[in-house]
Amino acid sequence: MVDISYYTSEALTLLHSLIGIPSISREEEAAADFLQNYIEENGIMTGRSGNNIWCISPMFDINKPTILLNSHIDTVKPVNGWRKHPFTSKTENGKIYGLGSNDAGGSVVSLLQVYRHLSSTEQSYNLIFLASCEEEVSGKNGIESVLPQLPPITLGIVGEPTEMHPAIAEKGLMVIDVTAHGRSGHAARNEGDNAIYKILPDVEWFRTYRFPKESTLLGPVKMSVTQINAGTQHNVIPDTCSIVVDIRSNECYSNQELFDEICKHIQSEAKARSFRLNSSSIDINHPFVQRAIQLGKTPYGSPTLSDQALMPFPSVKIGPGKSSRSHTADEYILISEIEEAIGTYIQILDGLTI
């Protein structure tokens, strides 16, 4: 019989400590140091690269498939409106308040306790726990830099606040910069070629175009013009106008495919900042997903991005907390959610065959 109350107590103690250590993206060193020391004090060997910490089950067998338990230690900066101190954990009415409590400290501490339990039992798979950094900024020093240093992975479990329902698909992200070129001139005379006017048809195209392939889980590809910049002063015709377009892809298209199609339709110059963050999905019939369904969990498609986008293997996003609490003032997670998470993860993973 698994003592969930023991693991929950351990998880809560660790979460209180981590909240008290600021770990803004790219500034996670102190939190990584603390977590590494905590793990090693529990008799578990660690590996480290930058501010990424991992453990590999001591009974590792290269002939077995490998499951990765992953969540991130970094947070966004505190938003305006906090009434409590973001870096001081506070427990009230069964809630733990603090920056990163929900996104994704609750997942980090829960998955670590699950690793502690399952890595000491005989399973048909190997287990790796990875606490990664730079997730909130999709940084290149985060999980993307670590995966090549780990053994081949068969399945990734990504801890993010999903109320312990499995997100079996996730939208990707591509940001493109679009620039129209005109010719400057004096606004009082009939001079120049106004770059703002030249880009307007492209703005309208981004607003109205619909890619034909829609996902049953994620819906259509979503394109939003989110920034615009042009002009130097009121009496000068602008010779350039640039816009930024936020594109949320579904699993029907790669980001490269979307970019190529966009370039066929617009007149202005387009440059993608990256093609790295593609949409991801896992078969609903995967044994992990099926076990979650048997426990009453509901698979769904997630509109928010995570490190799943950087995993070149099947993965599922599932963790304690609610996504709507992330990046908000007075962020919190319920103690009961952490307790449920540890129990649910173990129920799904113990004895799983993949």
VOBA-1610 file (N, C-alpha, C; in pm, whole numbers, padded with zeros to 5 digits, always signed):
BEGIN
Met+00085-00120+00000Met+00000+00000+00000Met+00089+00126+00000Val+00064+00215-00093Val+00144+00337-00104Val+00098+00439+00000Asp+00192+00495+00074Asp+00160+00596+00174Asp+00157+00734+00107Ile+00043+00768+00048Ile+00029+00894-00024Ile+00047+01013+00070Ser+00003+00998+00194Ser+00013+01110+00290Ser+00158+01146+00316Tyr+00247+01045+00321Tyr+00390+01072+00341Tyr+00446+01150+00223Tyr+00419+01101+00103Tyr+00472+01168-00016Tyr+00413+01308-00032Thr+00286+01324+00006Thr+00223+01457-00002Thr+00292+01553+00094Ser+00319+01508+00216Ser+00387+01592+00314Ser+00525+01633+00264Glu+00598+01539+00206Glu+00730+01569+00150Glu+00719+01671+00036Ala+00618+01653-00050Ala+00599+01743-00164Ala+00566+01884-00116Leu+00482+01896-00016Leu+00442+02028+00034Leu+00559+02101+00097Thr+00640+02030+00174Thr+00757+02092+00235Thr+00852+02146+00128Leu+00874+02067+00025Leu+00962+02110-00084Leu+00902+02229-00158Leu+00772+02226-00182Leu+00708+02336-00255Leu+00721+02467-00178His+00699+02464-00047His+00715+02586+00033His+00856+02643+00016Ser+00955+02557+00016Ser+01094+02603+00001Ser+01118+02662-00137Leu+01070+02596-00242Leu+01094+02644-00377Leu+01026+02778-00405Ile+00907+02798-00349Ile+00839+02927-00367Ile+00925+03040-00311Gly+00995+03011-00203Gly+01077+03114-00138Gly+01207+03146-00210Ile+01236+03077-00320Ile+01359+03101-00396Ile+01321+03155-00534Pro+01337+03284-00559Pro+01300+03337-00690Pro+01369+03259-00802Ser+01291+03221-00902Ser+01346+03143-01014Ser+01284+03189-01145Ile+01293+03321-01170Ile+01247+03377-01297Ile+01326+03310-01410Ser+01263+03291-01524Ser+01329+03227-01638Ser+01466+03290-01663Arg+01565+03203-01680Arg+01707+03234-01701Arg+01777+03280-01572Glu+01704+03276-01459Glu+01763+03311-01329Glu+01729+03202-01227Glu+01744+03075-01268Glu+01697+02963-01186Glu+01807+02896-01103Glu+01928+02950-01104Glu+02041+02878-01046Glu+02020+02844-00898Ala+01971+02940-00819Ala+01952+02916-00676Ala+01849+02805-00652Ala+01741+02808-00728Ala+01638+02704-00714Ala+01692+02569-00759Ala+01771+02568-00865Ala+01829+02442-00913Ala+01927+02386-00811Asp+02007+02473-00749Asp+02100+02428-00645Asp+02024+02364-00529Phe+01918+02432-00485Phe+01841+02381-00371Phe+01778+02246-00405Leu+01717+02237-00523Leu+01651+02113-00560Leu+01751+01998-00574Gln+01865+02026-00634Gln+01966+01921-00647Gln+02012+01871-00510Asn+02034+01963-00417Asn+02074+01923-00283Asn+01966+01842-00214Tyr+01841+01882-00231Tyr+01730+01808-00170Tyr+01726+01665-00222Ile+01739+01650-00353Ile+01732+01516-00412Ile+01847+01429-00364Glu+01967+01486-00363Glu+02084+01408-00322Glu+02080+01374-00173Glu+02022+01463-00091Glu+02007+01432+00051Glu+01911+01315+00075Asn+01827+01287-00025Asn+01737+01172-00017Asn+01800+01046-00078Gly+01930+01053-00102Gly+02002+00936-00148Gly+01988+00905-00296Ile+01951+01006-00375Ile+01929+00986-00518Ile+02039+01059-00595Met+02102+00989-00687Met+02206+01052-00769Met+02142+01144-00873Thr+02209+01253-00901Thr+02157+01349-00998Thr+02256+01373-01111Gly+02201+01421-01220Gly+02280+01478-01328Gly+02241+01623-01342Arg+02328+01703-01396Arg+02295+01845-01410Arg+02361+01903-01534Ser+02286+01988-01602Ser+02339+02065-01714Ser+02278+02203-01704Gly+02362+02303-01679Gly+02308+02436-01655Gly+02219+02434-01532Asn+02095+02477-01548Asn+01999+02476-01438Asn+01894+02366-01454Asn+01929+02263-01529Asn+01843+02146-01546Asn+01896+02033-01459Ile+01806+01970-01382Ile+01844+01863-01290Ile+01767+01737-01329Trp+01837+01621-01331Trp+01766+01498-01362Trp+01817+01381-01277Cys+01734+01277-01271Cys+01768+01151-01203Cys+01726+01036-01295Ile+01806+00934-01299Ile+01776+00814-01378Ile+01762+00696-01282Ser+01654+00619-01298Ser+01625+00511-01205Ser+01745+00416-01194Pro+01778+00376-01071Pro+01898+00294-01049Pro+01892+00157-01116Met+01772+00109-01147Met+01758-00022-01213Met+01747-00007-01363Phe+01809+00099-01418Phe+01796+00127-01561Phe+01843+00008-01646Asp+01759-00026-01744Asp+01786-00139-01834Asp+01766-00089-01976Ile+01872-00088-02054Ile+01866-00035-02190Ile+01765-00109-02277Asn+01729-00229-02239Asn+01633-00308-02317Asn+01487-00271-02287Lys+01465-00187-02188Lys+01329-00146-02153Lys+01298-00008-02213Pro+01171+00021-02239Pro+01135+00158-02278Pro+01156+00253-02160Thr+01165+00380-02189Thr+01193+00479-02086Thr+01085+00587-02083Ile+01035+00615-01962Ile+00936+00720-01941Ile+01004+00839-01875Leu+00979+00958-01928Leu+01033+01082-01872Leu+00924+01153-01792Leu+00954+01185-01666Leu+00868+01269-01583Leu+00930+01408-01581Asn+00863+01505-01639Asn+00925+01637-01657Asn+00832+01750-01614Ser+00888+01848-01547Ser+00822+01976-01527Ser+00930+02082-01511His+00889+02208-01499His+00989+02317-01502His+00993+02394-01371Ile+01114+02442-01338Ile+01135+02515-01213Ile+01130+02666-01232Asp+01127+02714-01355Asp+01125+02858-01376Asp+00983+02912-01369Thr+00973+03043-01344Thr+00844+03111-01340Thr+00851+03236-01427Val+00734+03291-01453Val+00728+03425-01513Val+00759+03527-01404Lys+00777+03653-01443Lys+00792+03759-01344Lys+00657+03784-01276Pro+00657+03830-01152Pro+00529+03858-01086Pro+00452+03966-01162Val+00325+03942-01186Val+00241+04042-01252Val+00196+04145-01149Asn+00139+04255-01196Asn+00083+04355-01104Asn-00040+04298-01034Gly-00067+04347-00916Gly-00190+04309-00847Gly-00173+04211-00734Trp-00049+04164-00709Trp-00028+04071-00597Trp-00060+04142-00465Arg-00147+04079-00384Arg-00175+04130-00249Arg-00091+04056-00146Lys-00048+03935-00181Lys+00043+03858-00097Lys+00183+03871-00155His+00284+03827-00081His+00420+03837-00133His+00445+03717-00225Pro+00483+03739-00352Pro+00495+03627-00446Pro+00601+03525-00408Phe+00703+03567-00332Phe+00813+03476-00298Phe+00807+03429-00152Thr+00692+03445-00089Thr+00670+03393+00045Thr+00549+03301+00042Ser+00570+03172+00059Ser+00458+03078+00053Ser+00366+03101+00173Lys+00237+03093+00149Lys+00139+03116+00254Lys+00026+03015+00238Thr-00010+02950+00346Thr-00117+02851+00343Thr-00242+02909+00407Glu-00351+02911+00331Glu-00480+02960+00380Glu-00591+02874+00322Asn-00677+02823+00408Asn-00796+02749+00364Asn-00764+02640+00263Gly-00657+02566+00291Gly-00622+02455+00204Gly-00552+02493+00076Lys-00513+02621+00063Lys-00445+02670-00057Lys-00303+02712-00021Ile-00209+02683-00111Ile-00073+02733-00096Ile-00053+02844-00199Tyr-00032+02966-00148Tyr-00011+03082-00235Tyr+00139+03103-00259Gly+00171+03155-00377Gly+00309+03190-00408Gly+00335+03177-00557Leu+00427+03258-00607Leu+00460+03254-00749Leu+00518+03118-00786Gly+00461+03054-00887Gly+00507+02924-00930Gly+00442+02808-00858Ser+00354+02835-00762Ser+00288+02726-00690Ser+00206+02639-00784Asn+00133+02703-00874Asn+00045+02634-00969Asn+00120+02600-01097Asp+00205+02692-01142Asp+00274+02678-01270Asp+00424+02697-01249Ala+00499+02585-01227Ala+00446+02450-01223Ala+00504+02377-01102Gly+00519+02453-00989Gly+00579+02393-00871Gly+00505+02271-00821Gly+00372+02276-00826Gly+00293+02162-00783Gly+00326+02037-00861Ser+00349+02053-00991Ser+00385+01938-01075Ser+00527+01890-01044Val+00620+01983-01026Val+00759+01946-00998Val+00767+01858-00874Val+00705+01906-00765Val+00719+01832-00638Val+00639+01702-00639Ser+00526+01700-00711Ser+00448+01576-00719Ser+00521+01470-00800Leu+00573+01509-00915Leu+00643+01413-01001Leu+00769+01360-00935Leu+00837+01444-00858Leu+00956+01397-00789Leu+00921+01288-00687Gln+00812+01307-00614Gln+00772+01205-00517Gln+00727+01077-00588Val+00662+01092-00701Val+00623+00974-00781Val+00748+00900-00828Tyr+00848+00975-00871Tyr+00974+00912-00911Tyr+01037+00838-00793Arg+01039+00901-00676Arg+01098+00836-00558Arg+01031+00701-00532His+00900+00696-00545His+00830+00570-00518His+00853+00468-00629Leu+00828+00508-00753Leu+00828+00410-00862Leu+00969+00363-00898Ser+01070+00448-00878Ser+01206+00407-00914Ser+01260+00301-00819Ser+01192+00282-00706Ser+01235+00178-00611Ser+01155+00049-00626Thr+01068+00046-00729Thr+00986-00073-00754Thr+01022-00131-00891Glu+00991-00257-00910Glu+01017-00323-01038Glu+00907-00284-01138Gln+00947-00226-01249Gln+00853-00185-01354Gln+00902-00236-01488Ser+00814-00234-01586Ser+00851-00280-01720Ser+00916-00169-01802Tyr+00942-00057-01736Tyr+01004+00057-01805Tyr+01107+00121-01713Asn+01196+00201-01773Asn+01287+00286-01697Asn+01219+00419-01668Leu+01268+00487-01566Leu+01208+00614-01528Leu+01318+00721-01516Ile+01289+00838-01573Ile+01378+00954-01559Ile+01294+01070-01507Phe+01343+01138-01404Phe+01282+01262-01358Phe+01369+01378-01404Leu+01307+01480-01463Leu+01381+01597-01512Leu+01309+01725-01470Ala+01377+01806-01392Ala+01330+01941-01359Ala+01407+02037-01449Ser+01339+02095-01543Ser+01407+02176-01645Ser+01384+02325-01623Cys+01462+02405-01694Cys+01456+02551-01680Cys+01413+02615-01812Glu+01392+02745-01807Glu+01363+02828-01926Glu+01240+02785-02003Glu+01147+02715-01938Glu+01025+02672-02009Glu+00938+02791-02047Glu+00927+02887-01957Glu+00836+02999-01981Glu+00880+03087-02097Val+01007+03078-02136Val+01056+03159-02248Val+01100+03070-02365Ser+01067+02939-02356Ser+01109+02843-02460Ser+01257+02858-02491Gly+01337+02873-02385Gly+01479+02900-02403Gly+01559+02780-02451Lys+01665+02807-02522Lys+01748+02700-02578Lys+01834+02631-02472Asn+01845+02689-02352Asn+01922+02625-02245Asn+01835+02537-02155Gly+01709+02520-02193Gly+01618+02438-02116Gly+01618+02294-02165Ile+01499+02236-02175Ile+01488+02093-02203Ile+01551+02055-02337Glu+01549+02146-02432Glu+01605+02119-02564Glu+01754+02085-02555Ser+01824+02146-02459Ser+01967+02121-02444Ser+01995+01993-02367Val+01896+01943-02293Val+01917+01827-02206Val+01885+01695-02275Leu+01781+01692-02355Leu+01735+01566-02413Leu+01845+01487-02485Pro+01935+01553-02558Pro+02042+01475-02623Pro+02137+01408-02523Gln+02137+01452-02397Gln+02225+01393-02296Gln+02161+01275-02223Leu+02033+01251-02249Leu+01960+01145-02180Leu+01946+01022-02268Pro+01920+00906-02209Pro+01891+00787-02290Pro+01767+00811-02376Pro+01749+00732-02482Pro+01630+00747-02566Pro+01501+00734-02484Ile+01405+00820-02512Ile+01281+00825-02434Ile+01164+00777-02520Thr+01078+00696-02459Thr+00963+00638-02528Thr+00837+00721-02506Leu+00823+00778-02387Leu+00703+00855-02352Leu+00741+00966-02256Gly+00688+01086-02281Gly+00710+01198-02191Gly+00582+01232-02116Ile+00593+01249-01984Ile+00484+01298-01901Ile+00522+01440-01860Val+00446+01538-01905Val+00479+01679-01883Val+00387+01735-01775Gly+00445+01774-01662Gly+00366+01827-01552Gly+00334+01974-01571Glu+00208+02002-01600Glu+00155+02137-01611Glu+00015+02135-01551Pro-00039+02248-01507Pro-00172+02248-01445Pro-00284+02214-01544Thr-00335+02091-01534Thr-00444+02045-01621Thr-00560+01985-01541Glu-00560+02005-01408Glu-00658+01940-01319Glu-00651+01788-01330Met-00534+01738-01366Met-00506+01595-01381Met-00588+01529-01491His-00636+01608-01585His-00693+01552-01708His-00581+01550-01813Pro-00573+01446-01895Pro-00461+01437-01990Pro-00484+01524-02115Ala-00394+01619-02135Ala-00396+01695-02261Ala-00323+01612-02365Ile-00398+01556-02459Ile-00338+01465-02556Ile-00302+01536-02687Ala-00325+01666-02691Ala-00280+01748-02804Ala-00256+01888-02751Glu-00163+01957-02814Glu-00126+02090-02768Glu-00093+02177-02888Lys-00143+02298-02887Lys-00112+02389-02998Lys+00034+02430-02996Gly+00090+02446-03116Gly+00225+02496-03130Gly+00224+02647-03144Leu+00343+02705-03157Leu+00356+02849-03168Leu+00461+02885-03273Met+00426+02981-03356Met+00524+03041-03446Met+00497+03191-03448Val+00603+03269-03434Val+00593+03415-03441Val+00664+03459-03567Ile+00594+03540-03649Ile+00658+03590-03770Ile+00655+03742-03773Asp+00761+03800-03829Asp+00771+03943-03851Asp+00747+03971-03998Val+00652+04058-04025Val+00612+04090-04162Val+00640+04238-04186Thr+00710+04267-04295Thr+00752+04405-04323Thr+00715+04446-04465Ala+00648+04561-04475Ala+00618+04621-04606Ala+00715+04736-04628His+00763+04749-04752His+00859+04855-04786His+00795+04953-04883Gly+00805+05081-04848Gly+00755+05187-04936Gly+00865+05286-04967Arg+00827+05414-04975Arg+00925+05519-05003Arg+00883+05643-04925Ser+00977+05703-04853Ser+00943+05818-04769Ser+00918+05943-04853Gly+00850+06037-04795Gly+00820+06164-04862Gly+00753+06257-04764His+00727+06382-04808His+00661+06481-04723His+00510+06457-04726Ala+00448+06452-04606Ala+00305+06423-04598Ala+00219+06533-04659Ala+00273+06655-04671Ala+00194+06766-04725Ala+00187+06762-04877Arg+00280+06688-04939Arg+00280+06683-05085Arg+00251+06541-05130Asn+00222+06526-05255Asn+00189+06393-05310Asn+00318+06318-05340Glu+00390+06283-05230Glu+00519+06219-05244Glu+00519+06085-05170Gly+00614+06001-05206Gly+00638+05877-05132Gly+00538+05767-05163Asp+00562+05655-05099Asp+00478+05536-05115Asp+00456+05482-04973Asn+00338+05502-04919Asn+00309+05477-04778Asn+00310+05328-04745Ala+00408+05285-04664Ala+00422+05143-04630Ala+00305+05093-04544Ile+00242+05184-04468Ile+00126+05142-04388Ile+00014+05094-04480Tyr-00014+05173-04585Tyr-00119+05133-04678Tyr-00084+05002-04749Lys+00046+04983-04778Lys+00087+04862-04849Lys+00066+04736-04766Ile+00077+04749-04632Ile+00066+04629-04549Ile-00078+04598-04510Leu-00168+04694-04528Leu-00307+04673-04483Leu-00374+04550-04546Pro-00356+04522-04676Pro-00417+04399-04730Pro-00366+04272-04662Asp-00240+04273-04623Asp-00185+04157-04553Asp-00244+04144-04413Val-00262+04257-04345Val-00326+04254-04213Val-00466+04194-04225Glu-00538+04238-04325Glu-00674+04185-04346Glu-00670+04036-04380Trp-00570+03994-04456Trp-00560+03851-04489Trp-00537+03769-04362Phe-00447+03813-04276Phe-00424+03740-04151Phe-00552+03735-04066Arg-00633+03841-04074Arg-00755+03845-03994Arg-00861+03750-04044Thr-00866+03728-04174Thr-00980+03655-04231Thr-00947+03515-04284Tyr-00821+03486-04312Tyr-00788+03357-04374Tyr-00807+03242-04277Arg-00857+03130-04328Arg-00875+03009-04249Arg-00804+02893-04319Phe-00709+02832-04251Phe-00646+02713-04307Phe-00748+02600-04310Pro-00751+02522-04417Pro-00860+02423-04435Pro-00861+02310-04334Lys-00745+02265-04286Lys-00743+02150-04196Lys-00766+02195-04052Glu-00876+02146-03993Glu-00906+02176-03854Glu-00894+02050-03770Ser-00850+02066-03648Ser-00829+01954-03556Ser-00952+01933-03471Thr-00990+01807-03449Thr-01104+01779-03362Thr-01072+01817-03217Leu-00943+01814-03180Leu-00904+01847-03043Leu-00863+01993-03026Leu-00799+02050-03127Leu-00740+02183-03112Leu-00809+02290-03196Gly-00901+02248-03284Gly-00969+02346-03367Gly-00880+02396-03479Pro-00910+02515-03532Pro-00833+02568-03646Pro-00702+02631-03604Val-00614+02651-03701Val-00495+02734-03680Val-00542+02876-03649Lys-00481+02939-03550Lys-00523+03074-03511Lys-00410+03173-03539Met-00441+03279-03615Met-00343+03382-03646Met-00391+03516-03591Ser-00304+03586-03520Ser-00340+03715-03461Ser-00229+03816-03485Val-00261+03930-03545Val-00167+04041-03555Val-00164+04109-03419Thr-00050+04110-03354Thr-00042+04157-03216Thr+00041+04283-03196Gln+00124+04320-03297Gln+00203+04442-03285Gln+00216+04506-03423Ile+00228+04639-03424Ile+00250+04711-03549Ile+00342+04829-03521Asn+00430+04859-03617Asn+00526+04968-03597Asn+00554+05035-03732Ala+00541+05167-03733Ala+00571+05242-03856Ala+00587+05389-03822Gly+00659+05458-03907Gly+00666+05604-03901Gly+00764+05659-03801Thr+00811+05781-03833Thr+00905+05851-03744Thr+00845+05981-03690Gln+00759+06046-03768Gln+00689+06165-03721Gln+00569+06191-03812His+00481+06283-03768His+00350+06296-03833His+00358+06345-03977Asn+00462+06416-04015Asn+00464+06476-04150Asn+00556+06403-04247Val+00595+06280-04212Val+00680+06201-04300Val+00607+06072-04338Ile+00594+06049-04469Ile+00535+05924-04516Ile+00629+05810-04477Pro+00578+05708-04405Pro+00667+05599-04361Pro+00711+05510-04476Asp+00841+05479-04479Asp+00891+05394-04586Asp+00892+05246-04546Thr+00870+05215-04418Thr+00856+05076-04376Thr+00742+05066-04274Cys+00678+04954-04274Cys+00577+04924-04173Cys+00590+04775-04140Ser+00600+04742-04013Ser+00617+04602-03975Ser+00507+04561-03876Ile+00469+04436-03886Ile+00372+04379-03793Ile+00429+04249-03738Val+00381+04211-03621Val+00415+04082-03560Val+00289+03997-03559Val+00302+03874-03603Val+00187+03784-03610Val+00213+03663-03520Asp+00121+03640-03428Asp+00125+03524-03338Asp+00041+03414-03400Ile+00103+03298-03426Ile+00034+03188-03494Ile+00034+03065-03404Arg-00084+03015-03373Arg-00100+02895-03291Arg-00143+02781-03382Ser-00051+02686-03399Ser-00072+02579-03497Ser-00141+02459-03434Asn-00212+02384-03516Asn-00265+02255-03472Asn-00177+02143-03527Glu-00212+02018-03490Glu-00126+01906-03529Glu-00139+01868-03676Cys-00228+01938-03750Cys-00245+01908-03893Cys-00135+01969-03979Tyr-00061+02065-03924Tyr+00042+02134-04002Tyr+00169+02148-03917Ser+00283+02138-03982Ser+00407+02181-03918Ser+00417+02333-03933Asn+00497+02396-03849Asn+00514+02541-03860Asn+00576+02579-03994Gln+00664+02496-04046Gln+00724+02523-04177Gln+00617+02522-04287Glu+00525+02426-04280Glu+00417+02419-04379Glu+00330+02543-04372Leu+00299+02589-04251Leu+00218+02710-04237Leu+00290+02830-04294Phe+00418+02842-04265Phe+00495+02957-04314Phe+00499+02959-04466Asp+00522+02842-04526Asp+00528+02835-04672Asp+00395+02877-04735Glu+00285+02837-04672Glu+00154+02874-04725Glu+00128+03023-04707Ile+00167+03079-04595Ile+00150+03222-04569Ile+00222+03305-04675Cys+00344+03263-04707Cys+00425+03338-04805Cys+00363+03339-04944Lys+00279+03241-04972Lys+00211+03237-05103Lys+00100+03342-05113His+00051+03388-04997His-00068+03474-04997His-00040+03620-04969Ile+00066+03653-04900Ile+00090+03793-04863Ile+00192+03856-04956Gln+00187+03988-04963Gln+00277+04062-05052Gln+00403+04111-04981Ser+00395+04124-04850Ser+00507+04180-04774Ser+00612+04073-04744Glu+00726+04117-04697Glu+00836+04027-04660Glu+00806+03963-04525Ala+00824+03832-04513Ala+00795+03760-04389Ala+00918+03683-04342Lys+00942+03687-04211Lys+01050+03610-04151Lys+00998+03543-04025Ala+01019+03412-04015Ala+00979+03339-03894Ala+01092+03346-03792Arg+01058+03374-03667Arg+01160+03377-03563Arg+01212+03237-03532Ser+01125+03138-03548Ser+01164+03000-03521Ser+01057+02906-03575Phe+01099+02785-03613Phe+01005+02679-03649Phe+01003+02570-03541Arg+01069+02594-03426Arg+01093+02489-03327Arg+00968+02440-03256Leu+00872+02529-03232Leu+00764+02500-03137Leu+00639+02448-03209Asn+00649+02325-03258Asn+00538+02266-03332Asn+00431+02212-03239Ser+00312+02194-03294Ser+00204+02128-03220Ser+00242+01984-03192Ser+00188+01928-03084Ser+00217+01789-03050Ser+00088+01716-03018Ser+00092+01583-03029Ser-00026+01503-02997Ser+00015+01360-02968Ile-00073+01286-02902Ile-00052+01145-02871Ile-00182+01071-02899Asp-00172+00948-02942Asp-00290+00867-02976Asp-00375+00845-02852Ile-00505+00866-02865Ile-00596+00846-02753Ile-00595+00702-02705Asn-00551+00611-02789Asn-00545+00469-02751Asn-00414+00431-02684His-00325+00528-02660His-00201+00498-02590His-00233+00443-02452Pro-00160+00343-02404Pro-00190+00282-02273Pro-00197+00381-02158Phe-00111+00483-02157Phe-00116+00583-02050Phe-00249+00656-02054Val-00290+00700-02172Val-00415+00774-02185Val-00534+00687-02146Gln-00530+00562-02190Gln-00641+00472-02158Gln-00652+00448-02008Arg-00542+00438-01940Arg-00547+00422-01794Arg-00606+00547-01728Ala-00570+00664-01779Ala-00626+00787-01724Ala-00778+00791-01744Ile-00822+00750-01862Ile-00966+00746-01890Ile-01037+00651-01793Gln-00976+00537-01766Gln-01036+00441-01673Gln-01051+00498-01533Leu-00968+00597-01500Leu-00978+00663-01370Leu-01074+00781-01372Gly-01146+00797-01483Gly-01245+00904-01493Gly-01193+01034-01547Lys-01071+01034-01601Lys-01013+01156-01656Lys-01055+01174-01802Thr-01062+01300-01845Thr-01113+01332-01979Thr-01002+01389-02067Pro-00966+01322-02174Pro-00865+01377-02265Pro-00916+01504-02333Tyr-00824+01596-02361Tyr-00864+01720-02427Tyr-00745+01778-02502Gly-00772+01882-02579Gly-00667+01954-02650Gly-00637+02084-02580Ser-00509+02114-02560Ser-00469+02232-02483Ser-00426+02346-02576Pro-00477+02468-02552Pro-00436+02582-02635Pro-00303+02642-02591Thr-00251+02603-02473Thr-00129+02665-02420Thr-00006+02581-02453Leu+00107+02649-02465Leu+00233+02587-02506Leu+00309+02537-02385Ser+00380+02426-02401Ser+00470+02375-02296Ser+00593+02315-02363Asp+00679+02252-02282Asp+00798+02188-02338Asp+00766+02065-02421Gln+00639+02023-02425Gln+00600+01918-02519Gln+00643+01952-02661Ala+00638+02080-02694Ala+00670+02124-02830Ala+00811+02088-02870Leu+00898+02063-02772Leu+01039+02033-02799Leu+01071+01886-02780Met+00969+01803-02762Met+00990+01660-02740Met+00965+01582-02869Pro+01067+01518-02924Pro+01050+01443-03050Pro+01003+01300-03026Phe+00916+01281-02928Phe+00862+01150-02894Phe+00721+01172-02838Pro+00638+01069-02831Pro+00503+01087-02778Pro+00505+01143-02636Ser+00413+01233-02608Ser+00408+01294-02476Ser+00265+01333-02443Val+00239+01345-02314Val+00107+01386-02266Val+00127+01487-02154Lys+00045+01590-02151Lys+00055+01694-02049Lys-00052+01668-01944Ile-00008+01653-01818Ile-00102+01623-01711Ile-00041+01663-01578Gly-00115+01740-01497Gly-00060+01783-01369Gly-00164+01850-01283Pro-00129+01875-01156Pro-00222+01938-01062Pro-00236+02087-01087Gly-00351+02143-01045Gly-00375+02286-01059Gly-00460+02316-01180Lys-00492+02444-01196Lys-00575+02491-01307Lys-00495+02591-01391Ser-00502+02574-01522Ser-00428+02662-01612Ser-00469+02808-01595Ser-00594+02833-01560Ser-00642+02971-01548Ser-00576+03047-01433Arg-00511+02976-01338Arg-00442+03043-01228Arg-00300+03084-01266Ser-00248+03028-01373Ser-00110+03056-01412Ser-00094+03201-01454His+00021+03259-01420His+00057+03395-01460His-00042+03498-01406Thr-00104+03470-01292Thr-00198+03564-01232Thr-00148+03608-01095Ala-00202+03720-01046Ala-00170+03766-00911Ala-00228+03668-00809Asp-00157+03653-00697Asp-00199+03563-00588Asp-00223+03421-00638Glu-00130+03375-00721Glu-00133+03238-00773Glu-00133+03138-00657Tyr-00209+03030-00672Tyr-00213+02930-00566Tyr-00241+02792-00623Ile-00217+02691-00538Ile-00256+02554-00569Ile-00317+02494-00443Leu-00411+02405-00460Leu-00475+02339-00346Leu-00388+02225-00296Ile-00380+02210-00165Ile-00309+02096-00108Ile-00371+01966-00158Ser-00503+01963-00167Ser-00573+01843-00213Ser-00538+01808-00357Glu-00504+01909-00436Glu-00468+01882-00576Glu-00334+01810-00584Ile-00242+01847-00498Ile-00112+01779-00497Ile-00128+01635-00448Glu-00208+01616-00347Glu-00234+01481-00296Glu-00298+01394-00403Glu-00397+01450-00472Glu-00463+01375-00580Glu-00365+01343-00691Ala-00280+01440-00725Ala-00185+01421-00835Ala-00092+01305-00808Ile-00035+01302-00689Ile+00059+01194-00656Ile-00010+01059-00666Gly-00130+01050-00611Gly-00204+00924-00617Gly-00241+00885-00759Thr-00283+00983-00840Thr-00325+00954-00978Thr-00207+00914-01065Tyr-00096+00987-01054Tyr+00022+00949-01130Tyr+00062+00804-01099Ile+00064+00770-00971Ile+00107+00634-00933Ile+00008+00530-00983Gln-00122+00560-00974Gln-00223+00466-01023Gln-00207+00440-01173Ile-00175+00543-01248Ile-00160+00528-01393Ile-00029+00455-01427Leu+00079+00493-01358Leu+00211+00446-01399Leu+00251+00312-01338Asp+00202+00280-01219Asp+00245+00156-01154Asp+00193+00036-01233Gly+00285-00043-01285Gly+00247-00159-01363Gly+00211-00131-01508Leu+00228-00006-01552Leu+00196+00029-01691Leu+00289-00041-01788Thr+00233-00087-01899Thr+00313-00145-02008Thr+00298-00058-02131Ile+00410-00013-02185Ile+00404+00073-02304Ile+00486+00009-02418
//
